[in-house]
């Protein structure tokens, strides 16, 4: 599973004792690191519902979701993998009453 990872990438993938921020430039293997880390967390008995993977673009989120699903199958459907915006919307939709809204909240852009 750790094939083709450099030392820094492997360090991020193997760290399973809490959150890990992966901050790197374009083309540096961030998606590979994050998806491999997710698979490693699942393989080390972390519940999929306890994993939150956030990225900036819908394209990156789709790619991550696809790679994780290819490795884990249906288990991947229990993991939130998305953008900052989609996570914010998920929180609003699941807890609208905290802000005094109802479940039919609509976001306009």
Secondary structure, DSSP 8 states (H G I E B T S, - for coil): --TT--HHHHHHHH--SS-------TTSSHHHHHHHHHHHHHHTT--GGG-EEEES-HHHHHHHHHHHHHHHGGGGGGSEEEEHHHHHHHHHHH-GGGGT--TT-----
